[in-house]
Amino acid sequence: MVGRFERNKDTIQEVTESAATHVGAIAGIITGAVRDVTREIGELITDAIEMREAARAARDDDERAARDGEESGEGPATSDRRSAPPAE
């Protein structure tokens, strides 16, 4: 027969092992969530950088086109890319 002290020791041991298992599972969930959030933030920042670089390249192209137009005597180029309405 198992004494009271050993029963209590076994109960405490089981509770401690169970708690450690659950804490480990929770830590794994949190670690995965932090990893996923970090990845999404990184992708968001990458998108913003790419958009900024694309805007800068477009602005540089417009400035280059304006300079080329002035040098060839065509007058300043406009950034409005719509075509003029046909003359009647």
N, C-alpha and C positions, 0 to 999 in steps of 0.2 A: 504494500500500500504506500502511496505517495503522501508525504507529509505536507502540511499547510505551507511551510516555507518554500518547498520545491514547486508546489503549484503556483504560488505567487511569482516565483522566479520565472517559471515557464510562461506565465501570462505576460509578464513584463517583457520577456524576450520576444514573444510573438508580436506584441503590440509595437515594440521598437523596430523589428524587422519589417512589419507591415508599413509603418510610418516611413521608414527609409525607402522602401520600394515606391510608395506613392510620391514622396518628395522627389525622388529621382525621375519619376514619370513627369511630374509637373515641371521640373527643371528642364527636361527634354522638350516639353511643349513650349516653354518660354524661350529656350535657346533657338528653336525653330522659328518662332514668331519674330524674334529679334533679327535673325538672319534674313527672313523674308522681307521685313520692313526695311532693313539696310539695303537689300538688293533693289527694292522699289525706289527708295530715295536716290540711290546711285543712278538708276535708269532715268529718273526724272531730271536729275542734274545733267546727265549726258544729253538728254533731249534739249534742254535749255541751251547748253553750250553749242550744240549743232545748229539750233535755230539762230543763235547770235552770230555764229560764223557764216551762215547762209545770208543773213541780213547784211552783214558786213561785206560779203562778196557781191551782193546785188548793188549795194551802195557804191562800192568801188567800180563796178561795171558801168553804173550810171555816170559817175564822175569821169571815167575814162572815155565814155561815149561823148560826153559834153565837151571834153578837151579836144577829142579827135574832130568833132564837128566844127569847133571854133577854128582849129588849125587849117581845115580844108576850105574855110570860107563859107560854109553852109549856115553859119550862125549857131547860136547855142542850141544844143539838143534839149528836148524836154523829156521829163521823166514820164509824161503822160503817153502811154503806149496805144491809146485809142486812135483809130484812123479818123481823119476829118470827113465830114459828110460830103458826098459828091456835089460838085458844082452843077448848077442847072443851066 
